[in-house]
Amino acid sequence: SIYLILVQTKADYDKECKICTRPFTVFKWRPVRDARYKKSEICQTCSKLKNVCQVCLLDLEYGLPVQVRDTALSIASNDAIPKSDVNREYFAEEHDRRARAGIDYESSYGKVRANDTILKLQRTAPYYKRNRAHVCSFFVRGQCTKGPECPYRHEMPVEGELSHQNIKDRYYGVNDPLAMKLLNKAGEMPSLLPPDDQSIRTLYVGGLDARITEQDLRDNFYAHGEIESVKLVIQRACAFVTYTTREGAEKAAEELVNRLVIKGLRLKLLWGRPQVPKLASEGSDEAPKQQAMQNPPPPVPYFDIPLPTAYYPSMDPQRMGAGAGSFIF
């Protein structure tokens, strides 16, 4: 067995918070062997004020940037926290005093129900690329002499819209390039148009695994209409949900497209295809075969030798044999 030991260090009042500039306790650890060391960047007070992670500054509930969360939920939290040094420090101290007294800070987070944009963009799986080591600056300049022993990545940095990010812009939700990219992505997500064939009442659900059961699918689909059947195809990691009415299927497709998440898995939703009746196709193929068996083709002469005109009883293909007195010598 292989055991991974997570080594974490704690330094009391070692760094100043990147937001309020007050000293705070810093935690530092390494997720895996080849990953970079990660540490808390902001204090616990600033983290609670925005309900974000102390390391990545993403929302703790949805895993999204503050600007995306506040825009989708219509939360005007940009003016709630002062930006000047004196007012910001007083605001943080007042919040700490209320927390020590057992008084909860009045916040809009957790009180607003998630809407379609949040459900479309929320992260449902860990993003492990965030744990990779930083790019080696000496390698970029062509001066790294450590080779394979260098703890940093030996690759050229990629310049793009996400290469210039600011921690304060991420925290306050202003001019965040990652947030703008996600918001544009939400607007470009296609909708699921119903097919013209009104007889189609089946929805295709893809991306399943062994954890998802038929009851899980029924619990997520029954609210949109009466379900006729649920067919799980474990070998292909998919399922087919059939409604009794076309209206129920259209409502489920409209409500669940791009936001169907079951047990942490984001599932793919599509309309089913019309089924071709197998009996009709099979019957059309069997009819010529049966006709050919009933009317066999005439015998072909062997080497142009004409067939005899008189038939003996033993030459009758329909006859299983003849009596002893019927043989002709």
VORO-265757 format. One record per residue (C-alpha): x, y, z; residue in one letter. Coordinates in nm, 4 decimals, decimal comma. Example, Ala and Ser with C-alpha at 12.3 -4.5 7.8 and 13.67 -1.06 7.14 Angstrom:
c1:c2:c3:aa
1,2300:-0,4500:0,7800:a
1,3670:-0,1060:0,7140:s
***
This chain:
c1:c2:c3:aa
0,0000:0,0000:0,0000:s
0,1085:0,3558:-0,0729:i
0,0331:0,6184:0,1901:y
0,0476:0,9879:0,1085:l
0,1417:1,2110:0,3990:i
0,0129:1,5681:0,3767:l
0,2612:1,8026:0,5443:v
0,1100:2,1330:0,6524:q
0,2846:2,4183:0,8256:t
0,1270:2,6910:1,0340:k
0,2839:3,0296:1,0958:a
0,1044:3,2633:1,3355:d
0,0770:3,6187:1,2034:y
0,3387:3,5454:0,9402:d
0,2014:3,7473:0,6461:k
-0,0331:4,0352:0,5899:e
-0,3679:3,9845:0,4252:c
-0,3727:4,0783:0,0563:k
-0,7038:4,2606:0,1123:i
-0,7078:4,4253:0,4552:c
-0,3253:4,4219:0,5044:t
-0,3637:4,2946:0,8628:r
-0,1310:4,0155:0,9820:p
-0,2921:3,6719:0,9904:f
-0,2053:3,3073:1,0445:t
-0,0740:3,1481:0,7251:v
-0,1199:2,7790:0,6403:f
0,1088:2,6232:0,3815:k
0,0909:2,2719:0,2370:w
0,1612:2,0602:-0,0682:r
-0,1358:1,8660:-0,2125:p
0,0692:1,5984:-0,3944:v
0,4339:1,5236:-0,4514:r
0,4705:1,6968:-0,7887:d
0,2441:1,9904:-0,7054:a
0,3454:2,3359:-0,5923:r
0,3145:2,4565:-0,2353:y
-0,0103:2,6363:-0,1655:k
-0,0785:2,8861:0,1108:k
-0,3612:3,1036:0,2362:s
-0,3566:3,4470:0,0739:e
-0,6239:3,6356:0,2703:i
-0,7302:3,6329:0,6329:c
-1,0259:3,4406:0,7656:q
-1,2259:3,7575:0,8223:t
-1,2044:3,8730:0,4606:c
-1,2837:3,5178:0,3522:s
-1,6057:3,5137:0,5548:k
-1,7124:3,8566:0,4322:l
-1,7193:3,7343:0,0723:k
-1,7746:3,3610:0,1381:n
-1,4653:3,2743:-0,0665:v
-1,1689:3,0401:-0,0263:c
-0,8617:3,1808:0,1473:q
-0,6359:3,0342:-0,1236:v
-0,8058:3,0606:-0,4641:c
-1,0645:3,3277:-0,3716:l
-1,3437:3,1381:-0,5455:l
-1,6910:3,1005:-0,3985:d
-1,7071:2,8211:-0,1428:l
-2,0468:2,6936:-0,2562:e
-2,0302:2,7102:-0,6363:y
-1,6555:2,7319:-0,7091:g
-1,7034:3,0452:-0,9224:l
-1,5401:3,3882:-0,9183:p
-1,7063:3,6575:-0,7098:v
-1,8028:3,8627:-1,0146:q
-1,9829:3,5689:-1,1754:v
-2,1655:3,4794:-0,8550:r
-2,2740:3,8349:-0,7745:d
-2,3811:3,9043:-1,1349:t
-2,5838:3,5839:-1,1610:a
-2,7486:3,6226:-0,8190:l
-2,7914:4,0017:-0,8475:s
-2,6012:4,0643:-0,5239:i
-2,4676:4,4200:-0,4888:a
-2,1777:4,3363:-0,2576:s
-1,9132:4,5559:-0,4192:n
-1,9966:4,8543:-0,1977:d
-2,0488:4,6515:0,1205:a
-1,6764:4,6303:0,2048:i
-1,4804:4,9599:0,2196:p
-1,1701:4,9890:0,0029:k
-0,9858:5,2621:0,1900:s
-0,7249:5,1496:0,4425:d
-0,8787:5,3042:0,7564:v
-1,2394:5,2136:0,6828:n
-1,1464:4,8649:0,5689:r
-0,9534:4,7932:0,8887:e
-1,2363:4,9294:1,1046:y
-1,4880:4,7205:0,9123:f
-1,2805:4,4052:0,9638:a
-1,2303:4,4751:1,3351:e
-1,6028:4,5329:1,3817:e
-1,6772:4,2058:1,2090:h
-1,4310:4,0220:1,4362:d
-1,5897:4,1781:1,7430:r
-1,9371:4,0661:1,6339:r
-1,8059:3,7172:1,5606:a
-1,6488:3,6856:1,9059:r
-1,9770:3,8001:2,0590:a
-2,1664:3,5311:1,8707:g
-2,3470:3,7747:1,6398:i
-2,3637:3,6599:1,2787:d
-2,2626:3,9014:1,0079:y
-2,5565:4,0032:0,7920:e
-2,4749:3,8730:0,4470:s
-2,6717:3,8048:0,1314:s
-2,4789:3,4870:0,0548:y
-2,6702:3,1676:0,1156:g
-3,0070:3,3459:0,1134:k
-3,0499:3,3737:-0,2635:v
-3,1556:3,0691:-0,4591:r
-2,9225:2,9621:-0,7389:a
-3,0514:3,0550:-1,0842:n
-2,9885:2,9120:-1,4308:d
-2,6526:3,0846:-1,4826:t
-2,5134:2,9507:-1,1560:i
-2,6328:2,5979:-1,2283:l
-2,4798:2,6077:-1,5759:k
-2,1378:2,7321:-1,4674:l
-2,0861:2,5850:-1,1214:q
-1,7872:2,3553:-1,0891:r
-1,8820:1,9980:-0,9989:t
-1,5359:1,8365:-1,0094:a
-1,1951:1,9387:-0,8736:p
-0,9687:2,1386:-1,1023:y
-0,6332:1,9696:-1,0484:y
-0,4416:2,1901:-1,2931:k
-0,4513:2,4583:-1,0276:r
-0,2086:2,2475:-0,8215:n
0,0636:2,2381:-1,0863:r
0,3975:2,3978:-1,0161:a
0,4734:2,7461:-1,1467:h
0,6702:2,8011:-1,4653:v
1,0442:2,8275:-1,4073:c
1,1514:3,1844:-1,4788:s
1,5136:3,0755:-1,5317:f
1,4012:2,8241:-1,7963:f
1,2152:3,1004:-1,9804:v
1,5401:3,3017:-1,9931:r
1,7376:2,9905:-2,0831:g
1,9413:2,9960:-1,7622:q
1,8064:2,7018:-1,5574:c
2,0838:2,4545:-1,4739:t
1,8872:2,2101:-1,2524:k
1,7334:2,0112:-1,5355:g
1,4932:1,7345:-1,4224:p
1,5570:1,8202:-1,0572:e
1,4011:2,1645:-1,0926:c
1,0761:2,1817:-0,8886:p
0,9183:2,4197:-1,1404:y
0,7693:2,3507:-1,4826:r
1,0015:2,3741:-1,7815:h
0,7666:2,5138:-2,0410:e
0,7034:2,8491:-2,1994:m
0,4212:3,0566:-2,0457:p
0,1058:3,0992:-2,2473:v
0,0020:3,4581:-2,3022:e
-0,3701:3,5225:-2,3179:g
-0,6656:3,6910:-2,1569:e
-0,6126:3,4955:-1,8329:l
-0,2414:3,5716:-1,7989:s
-0,3004:3,9058:-1,6239:h
-0,5147:3,8531:-1,3142:q
-0,5270:4,0621:-0,9992:n
-0,6113:3,9228:-0,6579:i
-0,8035:4,2351:-0,5505:k
-1,0075:4,2384:-0,8704:d
-1,0917:3,8734:-0,8060:r
-1,1959:3,9473:-0,4469:y
-1,4067:4,2574:-0,5167:y
-1,5492:4,1141:-0,8410:g
-1,4334:4,3946:-1,0718:v
-1,2618:4,3559:-1,4115:n
-1,1901:3,9887:-1,3532:d
-1,0869:3,8281:-1,6877:p
-1,1837:3,4786:-1,5682:l
-1,5297:3,6017:-1,4704:a
-1,5799:3,7693:-1,8063:m
-1,4826:3,4481:-1,9848:k
-1,7318:3,2427:-1,7829:l
-2,0136:3,4945:-1,8324:l
-1,9556:3,4928:-2,2082:n
-1,9558:3,1143:-2,1995:k
-2,2936:3,1135:-2,0254:a
-2,4411:3,3307:-2,2994:g
-2,3122:3,1040:-2,5743:e
-2,4523:2,7792:-2,4320:m
-2,7024:2,6375:-2,6818:p
-3,0593:2,5555:-2,5876:s
-3,2243:2,2199:-2,6496:l
-3,4849:2,2628:-2,9227:l
-3,7672:2,0054:-2,9354:p
-3,7841:1,7882:-3,2490:p
-4,0617:1,8286:-3,5053:d
-4,1785:1,4715:-3,4552:d
-4,4488:1,5005:-3,1883:q
-4,4327:1,1275:-3,1134:s
-4,0889:1,1636:-2,9480:i
-4,1323:1,1701:-2,5697:r
-3,7923:1,0293:-2,4704:t
-3,4894:1,2181:-2,3359:l
-3,1333:1,0875:-2,3572:y
-2,9173:1,1277:-2,0443:v
-2,5419:1,0762:-2,0919:g
-2,2395:1,0731:-1,8656:g
-2,3691:0,8322:-1,6009:l
-2,1668:0,6050:-1,3785:d
-2,2371:0,3196:-1,1381:a
-2,3342:0,5564:-0,8554:r
-2,6461:0,6837:-1,0318:i
-2,9504:0,4596:-1,0027:t
-3,2901:0,4576:-1,1652:e
-3,4417:0,6144:-0,8542:q
-3,1963:0,9049:-0,8789:d
-3,3146:0,9773:-1,2314:l
-3,6784:0,9549:-1,1303:r
-3,6208:1,1959:-0,8414:d
-3,4780:1,4562:-1,0803:n
-3,7255:1,4097:-1,3670:f
-4,0602:1,3375:-1,1997:y
-4,1267:1,7038:-1,1096:a
-4,1740:1,7945:-1,4772:h
-4,4330:1,5344:-1,5692:g
-4,5481:1,1761:-1,5342:e
-4,2747:0,9297:-1,6290:i
-4,3645:0,6273:-1,8385:e
-4,0308:0,4421:-1,8128:s
-3,6647:0,4843:-1,7227:v
-3,4154:0,2585:-1,9022:k
-3,0563:0,2439:-1,7769:l
-2,7811:0,1302:-2,0148:v
-2,4813:0,0861:-1,7874:i
-2,2538:-0,0454:-2,0653:q
-2,2889:0,2840:-2,2538:r
-2,3125:0,5074:-1,9433:a
-2,6463:0,6512:-2,0479:c
-3,0180:0,6308:-1,9793:a
-3,3472:0,7000:-2,1554:f
-3,6324:0,8722:-1,9738:v
-3,9720:0,8492:-2,1415:t
-4,2661:1,0675:-2,0399:y
-4,6321:0,9860:-2,0882:t
-4,6935:1,3226:-2,2591:t
-4,4933:1,5394:-2,4962:r
-4,5527:1,8442:-2,2726:e
-4,3747:1,6771:-1,9812:g
-4,0713:1,5932:-2,1950:a
-4,0492:1,9496:-2,3315:e
-4,0722:2,0973:-1,9828:k
-3,7985:1,8673:-1,8511:a
-3,5714:1,9472:-2,1458:a
-3,6202:2,3215:-2,0948:e
-3,5590:2,3114:-1,7193:e
-3,2701:2,0625:-1,7036:l
-3,0574:2,1329:-2,0118:v
-2,7003:2,2425:-1,9230:n
-2,7776:2,2219:-1,5498:r
-2,8527:1,8586:-1,4745:l
-2,6211:1,7557:-1,1894:v
-2,6725:1,4292:-0,9991:i
-2,4339:1,3211:-0,7215:k
-2,1755:1,5724:-0,8366:g
-2,1847:1,4624:-1,2018:l
-2,2841:1,7070:-1,4735:r
-2,4972:1,5028:-1,7136:l
-2,5666:1,5570:-2,0813:k
-2,9297:1,5901:-2,1919:l
-3,0550:1,5382:-2,5473:l
-3,3771:1,4465:-2,7212:w
-3,4243:1,0835:-2,8169:g
-3,4479:0,9659:-3,1766:r
-3,7534:0,8129:-3,3404:p
-3,7485:0,4333:-3,3340:q
-3,7771:0,2477:-3,6645:v
-4,0328:-0,0369:-3,6450:p
-3,8394:-0,3608:-3,6753:k
-4,1345:-0,5867:-3,7668:l
-4,2074:-0,4050:-4,0900:a
-3,8463:-0,4106:-4,2040:s
-3,8006:-0,7742:-4,1109:e
-4,1275:-0,8741:-4,2804:g
-4,0236:-0,7088:-4,6072:s
-3,6972:-0,9056:-4,6068:d
-3,8599:-1,2387:-4,5217:e
-4,1285:-1,2187:-4,7908:a
-3,8896:-1,2709:-5,0910:p
-3,7145:-1,5548:-4,9064:k
-4,0387:-1,7390:-4,8415:q
-4,1491:-1,6884:-5,2023:q
-3,8189:-1,8244:-5,3307:a
-3,8545:-2,1345:-5,1129:m
-4,2066:-2,2032:-5,2384:q
-4,1136:-2,1550:-5,6052:n
-3,7649:-2,3038:-5,6557:p
-3,5840:-2,2211:-5,9832:p
-3,5840:-2,4816:-6,2608:p
-3,2908:-2,7273:-6,2671:p
-2,9898:-2,6281:-6,4775:v
-2,8526:-2,8826:-6,7296:p
-2,5107:-3,0263:-6,6471:y
-2,2555:-2,9719:-6,9254:f
-2,5344:-2,9035:-7,1777:d
-2,6708:-3,2555:-7,1364:i
-3,0494:-3,2390:-7,1832:p
-3,2570:-3,3619:-6,8946:l
-3,4725:-3,6690:-6,9524:p
-3,8319:-3,6024:-7,0319:t
-3,9572:-3,9098:-6,8400:a
-3,9142:-3,8962:-6,4630:y
-3,8676:-4,1981:-6,2409:y
-4,0266:-4,2054:-5,8937:p
-3,6821:-4,1791:-5,7363:s
-3,6238:-3,8528:-5,9226:m
-3,9135:-3,6838:-5,7521:d
-3,7599:-3,4350:-5,4987:p
-4,0845:-3,4255:-5,2999:q
-4,0862:-3,7981:-5,2470:r
-3,9041:-3,9512:-4,9501:m
-3,8629:-4,2894:-5,1216:g
-4,0625:-4,5495:-5,3099:a
-4,1878:-4,8957:-5,2460:g
-4,0013:-5,2077:-5,3610:a
-4,2483:-5,2732:-5,6424:g
-4,2126:-4,9288:-5,7896:s
-3,8500:-4,9656:-5,8941:f
-3,7944:-5,0068:-6,2685:i
-3,4964:-5,2102:-6,3837:f
***
